[in-house]
């Protein structure tokens, strides 16, 4: 992503998740900016990217999802953390 794209994506994240902590915001923007394919994204793709990125961030960084993956299949691990992920996302919205 170019700097302009990063700023546009950051703005989408802030609009959709106004209570997102700055650390999470910066981490998500940095991660997505570093992905090669995202440089070609159109601004209309920023909302779905924001939704997926925030869910992934919360799931991996704020729950025990990764530990559950060592014992369960992905869909089971996701089901086990879904309520926690949803609660955090709602709090950030």
C-alpha positions in Angstrom: 0.0 0.0 0.0 1.2 3.5 -0.7 1.1 6.0 2.1 -2.1 7.4 0.7 -3.7 4.0 0.7 -2.5 3.4 4.3 -4.1 6.6 5.4 -7.4 5.8 3.6 -7.4 2.3 5.2 -6.6 3.8 8.6 -9.6 6.1 8.2 -11.9 3.2 7.3 -10.7 1.4 10.4 -11.3 4.4 12.6 -14.7 5.1 11.2 -15.8 1.5 11.6 -14.1 0.9 15.0 -13.9 4.3 16.7 -12.8 2.8 20.0 -10.0 0.7 18.6 -6.8 1.0 20.7 -4.1 2.9 18.9 -1.7 -0.1 19.3 -4.2 -2.4 17.5 -4.9 0.2 14.8 -1.2 0.7 14.1 -0.5 -3.0 14.1 -3.4 -3.8 11.7 -2.4 -0.9 9.3 1.3 -2.0 9.3 0.4 -5.6 8.7 -1.9 -4.9 5.8 0.4 -2.3 4.3 3.1 -4.9 4.2 1.1 -7.4 2.2 2.0 -7.4 -1.5 -1.5 -7.9 -2.9 -3.0 -5.1 -0.9 -1.2 -2.5 -3.0 -3.6 -3.3 -5.8 -6.8 -3.0 -3.8 -9.4 -0.4 -4.6 -10.8 1.7 -1.8 -14.1 -0.2 -2.0 -12.2 -3.2 -0.7 -11.0 -1.4 2.4 -14.2 -2.1 4.5 -14.1 -5.9 4.0 -10.4 -5.9 4.6 -10.9 -3.9 7.8 -13.5 -6.3 9.0 -11.3 -9.4 8.3 -8.2 -7.7 9.7 -9.8 -6.7 13.0 -11.3 -10.1 13.5 -8.0 -11.8 12.8 -6.1 -9.4 15.1 -8.5 -9.9 18.0 -8.6 -13.7 17.5 -4.8 -14.1 17.4 -3.7 -11.4 19.8 -6.5 -11.2 22.4 -7.7 -14.8 22.8 -6.3 -18.2 23.3 -7.1 -19.2 19.7 -3.5 -20.1 18.8 -3.3 -22.4 21.8 -6.6 -24.0 20.9 -5.3 -24.6 17.4 -2.7 -27.0 18.8 -5.6 -29.2 20.1 -8.5 -28.6 17.8 -9.3 -28.1 14.1 -9.6 -24.5 13.0 -13.4 -24.3 12.9 -13.6 -25.7 16.4 -11.0 -23.3 17.8 -12.8 -20.3 16.1 -16.1 -21.4 17.6 -14.6 -21.5 21.1 -13.3 -17.9 20.9 -16.2 -16.4 18.9 -18.0 -14.9 21.8 -14.8 -13.2 23.1 -13.9 -11.9 19.6 -17.4 -10.6 19.1 -17.4 -8.8 22.5 -14.2 -7.0 21.8 -15.2 -6.0 18.3 -18.5 -4.6 19.7 -16.6 -2.7 22.3 -14.4 -1.2 19.6 -17.4 -0.3 17.4 
